[in-house]
Amino acid sequence: MRIREWSPAAATAAELGAWLRSYNAGQAVDLPLDPPWQIERLKDYLTVTMPGETRLTWLAESDDQPGEILGYGRLLVMEGLGVVELNVAPAGRRRHVGEALVSVIAERALAEGLTSLGVEAIGGTPAADFYTALGFRHAYTETRSILDLSTVDWEHVAEMAEGVSHGYRIEYYPGDLPDELLPAYAEAKQVRRLDPNGDLDLRPSSYDPDRLRASLRVLQGRGLYPYIVVAVHERTEKVAALTELVVPALHPTRADQYDTTVVPEHNGYGLPRAIKARMLIELRTAEPQLRDVQTWHGSDRETLQQVNKELGFLPDREWREYEVDARDLAARLSSTKD
Ligand SMILES: CC(C)(COP(=O)(O)OP(=O)(O)OC[C@H]1O[C@@H](n2cnc3c(N)ncnc32)[C@H](O)[C@@H]1OP(=O)(O)O)[C@@H](O)C(=O)NCCC(=O)NCCS
């Protein structure tokens, strides 16, 4: 096995195809019910980054079968935060491929001046044992829930979407947000930053209009088509609640529900219920190929969980976040090499 740094931007079609086969082989074992990724927009997905974000990737390749990718490791660096991503194909597992990839990531993390690293591991897969064996500490757990759209009671969802309190109006934005809404939208998103929910914030969000605009462009550039629904408080014209979802070109039958935020002074008016229901209704015509929607939430977000339950989301798996001191990790891994 050999490990080399890889630039997806310079990748050939053959390399991208091999990467995808390796990735999907791992997913087929760990998440057999998830839709496999398609090659469509894969290069964009792997290449396009937020301003100020760096993604470094390494491939582990087989010595016996040239061109076969046993696994990849990635280090995402943004605002001093280091996030690790790893996938070893079933054929490469339990041969210390994962450990070797983490070892090069840890060395680079130190060179980049990072002090700690975070990672997400999917519950019910070998990843929890792997990260624990490498000295990572379990920091936070989220639950992934999935809504199978074939089970949705559309009449009830339509009623939910109409059930918006007096003084608020719902607006739907496919693809982008108008410039005039950006400041109010960014202000509403700020609320999540102030919410001490223990999440490691592995996916830095955008809290000012310029950054928000940039992150919407990046989503589109990566083949993640965004949909946004907001509740506007009519007296102040402020954004009282918002919900964001993307439909990835990589798996267009499954949408990813991102952030849903309610500004605290607008709690208790049924806004998350109305905006999430409206989102589903719009998707039905905008993305008729969609089969399901996945979303992640911490156990602290009770109101959202109730809304998800009413819409028909069912809990699927734990998504566990781990963290480790970068120096300790590098030291531990270099001593196991000796
Ligand atoms: C977790 C993962 C990276 C492990 O890769 P790997 O190459 O098989 O792991 P290694 O061989 O380097 O294992 C190192 C140590 O981790 C532990 N470990 C790894 N797999 C394990 C398993 N299935 N059960 C128990 N312990 C395990 C062991 O202590 C192992 O050392 P040992 O074999 O000497 O006992 C791999 O299973 C994987 O890619 N899983 C999917 C990850 C994923 O979901 N990625 C997407 C989101 S980031």
The ligand as a Tripos MOL2 file, in Angstrom:
@<TRIPOS>MOLECULE
LIG
   48    50     1     0     0
SMALL
NO_CHARGES

@<TRIPOS>ATOM
      1 C1        -13.2930    3.3720   10.3670 C.3       1 LIG1
      2 C2        -12.3610    2.9950    9.2190 C.3       1 LIG1
      3 C3        -11.6890    4.2730    8.6760 C.3       1 LIG1
      4 C4        -11.2720    2.0570    9.7640 C.3       1 LIG1
      5 O1        -10.3010    1.8220    8.7360 O.3       1 LIG1
      6 P1         -9.3360    0.5420    8.7700 P.3       1 LIG1
      7 O2         -8.2870    0.7700    7.7590 O.co2     1 LIG1
      8 O3        -10.1480   -0.7000    8.6680 O.co2     1 LIG1
      9 O4         -8.7670    0.6270   10.2620 O.3       1 LIG1
     10 P2         -7.3290    0.1310   10.7470 P.3       1 LIG1
     11 O5         -7.0150   -1.2000   10.1490 O.co2     1 LIG1
     12 O6         -6.3170    1.2110   10.5490 O.co2     1 LIG1
     13 O7         -7.6320   -0.0410   12.3120 O.3       1 LIG1
     14 C5         -6.8710    0.5670   13.3560 C.3       1 LIG1
     15 C6         -7.4430    0.1140   14.6830 C.3       1 LIG1
     16 O8         -8.8060    0.5920   14.8230 O.3       1 LIG1
     17 C7         -9.6070   -0.3910   15.5110 C.3       1 LIG1
     18 N1        -10.6250   -0.9150   14.5820 N.ar      1 LIG1
     19 C8        -10.7510   -0.6640   13.2560 C.ar      1 LIG1
     20 N2        -11.8210   -1.3310   12.7630 N.ar      1 LIG1
     21 C9        -12.3680   -1.9920   13.7830 C.ar      1 LIG1
     22 C10       -13.4910   -2.8470   13.8940 C.ar      1 LIG1
     23 N3        -14.2440   -3.1820   12.8190 N.pl3     1 LIG1
     24 N4        -13.8000   -3.3610   15.1170 N.ar      1 LIG1
     25 C11       -13.0330   -3.0820   16.1950 C.ar      1 LIG1
     26 N5        -11.9420   -2.2640   16.1430 N.ar      1 LIG1
     27 C12       -11.6230   -1.7230   14.9580 C.ar      1 LIG1
     28 C13        -8.6300   -1.5240   15.9030 C.3       1 LIG1
     29 O9         -8.0990   -1.2000   17.1680 O.3       1 LIG1
     30 C14        -7.5710   -1.3960   14.8200 C.3       1 LIG1
     31 O10        -6.3150   -1.9210   15.1940 O.3       1 LIG1
     32 P3         -6.0610   -3.5360   15.0970 P.3       1 LIG1
     33 O11        -6.5800   -4.0020   13.7680 O.co2     1 LIG1
     34 O12        -4.5650   -3.6640   15.2190 O.co2     1 LIG1
     35 O13        -6.8300   -4.1510   16.2340 O.co2     1 LIG1
     36 C15       -13.1170    2.2290    8.0820 C.3       1 LIG1
     37 O14       -13.8670    1.1890    8.6560 O.3       1 LIG1
     38 C16       -14.0460    3.1670    7.3340 C.2       1 LIG1
     39 O15       -13.6430    3.8130    6.3680 O.2       1 LIG1
     40 N6        -15.2750    3.2740    7.7520 N.am      1 LIG1
     41 C17       -16.2160    4.2190    7.1410 C.3       1 LIG1
     42 C18       -15.9140    5.6010    7.6700 C.3       1 LIG1
     43 C19       -17.0170    6.5290    7.2980 C.2       1 LIG1
     44 O16       -18.1510    6.3020    7.6430 O.2       1 LIG1
     45 N7        -16.6850    7.5850    6.5620 N.am      1 LIG1
     46 C20       -17.6470    8.5510    6.1470 C.3       1 LIG1
     47 C21       -17.7710    9.6860    7.1420 C.3       1 LIG1
     48 S1        -16.2410   10.5060    7.5240 S.3       1 LIG1
@<TRIPOS>BOND
     1     1     2 1
     2     2     3 1
     3     2     4 1
     4     2    36 1
     5     4     5 1
     6     5     6 1
     7     6     7 2
     8     6     8 1
     9     6     9 1
    10     9    10 1
    11    10    11 2
    12    10    12 1
    13    10    13 1
    14    13    14 1
    15    14    15 1
    16    15    16 1
    17    15    30 1
    18    16    17 1
    19    17    18 1
    20    17    28 1
    21    18    19 ar
    22    18    27 ar
    23    19    20 ar
    24    20    21 ar
    25    21    22 ar
    26    21    27 ar
    27    22    23 1
    28    22    24 ar
    29    24    25 ar
    30    25    26 ar
    31    26    27 ar
    32    28    29 1
    33    28    30 1
    34    30    31 1
    35    31    32 1
    36    32    33 2
    37    32    34 1
    38    32    35 1
    39    36    37 1
    40    36    38 1
    41    38    39 2
    42    38    40 1
    43    40    41 1
    44    41    42 1
    45    42    43 1
    46    43    44 2
    47    43    45 1
    48    45    46 1
    49    46    47 1
    50    47    48 1
@<TRIPOS>SUBSTRUCTURE
     1 LIG1         1 GROUP 0 **** ****
